Amino acid sequence: MNHRSTRIEPAGRDDRSGSVRGDEVPSARDLRRRLYNAWGVNLSADRSAIMGIVNITPDSFYDGGRYADTETAVARGIALAEEGASLLDVGGESTRPGSEEVPASEEIRRVVPVIRALNERLDIPVSIDTRKADVAAAAVEAGASVINDVSGLTHDPHLAGVAAATGAGLVISHTRGTPKEMQSMADYADVTAEVRDELAGAATRAVAAGVSREKIVLDPGIGFGKTTTHNLRLLGHLFELRSTGFPILLGPSRKSFIGAILDLPAEERLEGTIAACVLAVRSGADIFRVNDVRSVLRAVRVAEAIESGEA
């Protein structure tokens, strides 16, 4: 296939160049099988994957400063793998609403030693959580095999090219604007349709840049440029994102919409995180990006057993 002529359209449209009609979207099992093979995830396609979060930042909303040096960050990654994480996501810049941008050089200084050490000590894929092509390139060279772009390819026009050139997997998350301004841009007529279509457009650009379709995952960007109502609407309609024909990553971990519902700080939002993940099993989420790997993994596995009728 000529990647540069491939377009990805919303459900029900077929331009014979790689788009997926609503009635032809691959099953969750088929999507996962392709994704796990492409990303090197050692997991049955019957099961969704748990991605453990390793933040090497002083200002992340939940765990900022806890793992801000290489030694503690590596120990955290190893602990999450022991809890059952199938992947790890390493980030050196907080992108919470209102946060300031970190220079690429500082981001590289934070993440590269950690990624290198985790890659040497663990046999699971490591993802780099970054908006910047230079950081992504340095991270992949250090051993990362997935690039997780929270900006949805809007921050750095060269990032998709890095994924294509290196063969890395690519997570395309939905947001609008920068972290500092995103909440002021939370204006949608139909949040599910608009997020779906904007993600499909970003995936089209990634494929045009040469990224293999099988290596792309979409993330609705819970908490990024969205109100609590928007987040709840998306969580209740994740199945609509499947019309794009891509696997779905979900990151609800301890986020502010849970706090708004329960009137609780981030430290007390574990149960809300579990509830969001368990319900998303039925909606078709393929990867859960979370801080609390053991608890979420156990809950998700029970939910999957109930859904399938098999232990």
N, C-alpha and C positions, 0 to 999 in steps of 0.2 A: 504494500500500500504506500502511496505517496503521502507521507505525513503532512506535507505542506498544503495539500488540497483537502484534508479531512476537516469536516465540520461536525460539531456535536449539537444537536437541536433538542429542544424540549420534547416531551412525549407526544406521539401522534404525528410527527413530521419525519419524512424520510427523503433526503436529497441524494441517496445512493452514494454517499461519500463517507460513511462511517457513523452516521447518527443511528439512534435506536428508537424504534417505534414503541409506544406504550405497551403493546401486546407482545413485544419481542424482547423485553428487558430480561437479561439472564436471571436465573434464580439466585437467591442469596448464596446457596452452596456453590454454584458455578462461579459467581463473582469472587467469592472468598478463595476458592481453589486457585484461580488465576492469580489473584493478588498475593496469596501466601507463597506460591511458587515464584512469583516475580520478585518479592521482597525477601525471600529466604526465611519466612516464618515457619517454625516447626510446630504446626498445630493442625488438627483435623478441621476440615472445612465446615463441619457441623457446629463448630464452636467459634464464637467471636473472640477476638484477641484483646488483651489488657495491656495498654501502654502506660508504663510508669513514668512519672514526671520527676526530672532532676533539674531543679532551678538553681543556677549558680549566680544568684542575684541578691543584692541587698534590699530590694524593694518590691518583690512579688507580693501579691495581696495576701497570700496565705503563709507561705514558707520562706519569704524573703529573709536572707541573712543566715538561715539555718545551715545551708550547705554552700557557703560562699567561698570556700577554699577547696583546692583540688582533693585533698585527702578525705574530707568529710563528704564531698560530692561523690567521689568514687565509692566510698563505703555505702552511701545512700543507694546508689545504683545497684550495687551488689545485693543489698538487702531487698530491694524491690524485685530483683530477679529471683531471689530465694523465695519470695512470697508468691511467685507465680507469674510475674510479668513476662509476656512474650516479646515485648519490645521496650526500649527505653527512649525517652525524648529529653534531650539535653538542651537547655536554653541559657543564654548569657545576657538576655535583655528582657526586662519586664515589659509586657505590652498591655497591661491592665489599663482600663480607661483613665486618662489623665497623666499617664507616665511620660517621662522624657526619653528621647532617643539616646542610645549609647553609641559612641563611635565604634566603627567596625574593628579597629585595632584593639580596643578594650574587650569587645565581645570575643574576638579570636583568642586573646590572652586568657580569658576565663574558660572557654569551652574546649579548646584543642587538647590540653593535657588530660582533661577528664575523659574525653572521647577516646583518646589514644589508650588510656589505661583500661577503660571499660572494654574496648575492643580486644585488648590483649587477654583479659581475664574472663570474659563471658562469651558464650556462644549464641547470643541473640542479637538481632539487628539493633543498631543505635541510630536514632534520628537526631538531626540538628534542628532546633526550633529557632528560625531566623528569618528576617525579611531581606537580608542583604546577600548579594551574589558572592562577594569576597569572603564573607564568613562561611557561606555554604561550601565554597570551593575548598577552603582551609579545613573545614570539618570533614568533608568527604576524603580528603587526602589523609586525614588522621584516622579514618576508619568508619565514619558515618556512612550509612547506605541509604538513608532516607532524608529528604529535606522537607521540613514542615513550615510552610510559609503562611503565617497568620494574616498577611496582607492580601492574600489571594492574587498574587502576581501584580499588585498595583503599586508597590513601593519601589521595586527595583526591576526595570525591564530586562535585565540580564540574568535574572535568577533561573528562569525556565531553561535558558541556554546552558547553565551549569548542570542542571539535572539531566538534560539531553546529552551533554558531552561526557558526563561521568557515568551515566547509566543509573543514577540514583532514583529511588522512588520519590514521589512528590505528593505531598498533602496540600491541597488548595483550600484554604479557609475563607469564609465570607466575612467581610467587614466593609465599612465605608469610612474613608478618611484615615487619619492617623490616630494612634491611641489618645493623643491629647484632645482631639476634636470629635472623635467618633460618636459619642453619646448625643452630641448636638445634631447629628445627621440621621438619627433613628426615626425616619419618616417613611412609612410604607403604606400603600393602598392595600396591597395583599402581600404580606411578608413572606409567606411560603412560596408563592409564585415568583416573586422578585428575587428571593435568595436562590431559588432553583435556577432561574434563567441567568442570573449573574454568575453563578458557579459554572453553568454550562458554557457561558462565554469565555470564562477564564480557562476552562479545560480545553476549549477550542484553540486558544492561543498557545497553551502548553504543547498540544499535539502538533500544531503548526511549527513550533520551535524544535520539534524532533523528539519530544518525550514520548516514550512508549505508552500507549493507552492502558495497557495492563498494569502499569506502575503508578497510575494516578488514583488518588483517593480524594473525595470531597468532604468538607467539614462545614456545617451550617454556621459555625462561628457563634455559638451560644455566649451571650454576654458582650459581644463586640458590635457596638453600634446598634443595640437593640434594647427595648424596654423589657420589663418583666413579662408583660402581655405578649410581646413579640416572641420572647424565648419560649413561653408556654405553648404558643401556637405552633412554633417550629417543632418542639418536642412531641406534640400530639399529631404531627403530620409528616414525620420523617419519611414515610413511605412515598410521598410525592417526590422526594429528592431522588428516589431510585429510578424515576423515569429518565434520568440522565444516562443510565447504564453504567454508573460507577459505584464502587463500594463507598460506604459512609463511615466517617470517623466522628465520634461525639465526645465533646469535652465539657461536661457539666460540673466538674469536680469543685465542690464547695463554693460555687459562684453566687453572685449577689442576688439572683432571682430566688434562690433558696432562702437567703437571708430575708428577702422581702416577704416571702410567704410565711416564714416561721418567726420572724423578728429575732434572729439569732446571728451572732458573729461567725466569721469563717471557721473558727475552732470548733463550732458546734453544728456543723452542717453535714456531717457524715451520713446520717440517716436520709436526709434529703437527696444527697448524691446517689445513694443506693436506690432510692425510689425512682429517680430519673433514669438510671441505667437499666433497672429491671423492666420498666415499661418500654424502654427503647429496644429491648430484645425483640418484642413483638413487632415493633415498627421497622426493624431490619437494620439496626446499627451493626457494623462489622468490627469496629475497633472502639474501645473506650479508653480515653486518655484521662487518667486519674492520679490523685496523690495517694489514695488508700487502696493499694493493690489487693491485699489479702481479703479485705472485707467485700470489696466490689466483686472480685473474682468468685467468691463463694456464693454471693447473691445471684450473680449472673448465671452461674452454672445451674443453680436450682431453677431459675426462671427458664433456662433453655430446656431442662428436663421436663418441666411442666408443659412447655410449648410443644415439644416433640412427642411427649408421652413415653420417653425412654430415658433411663438413668445413664 
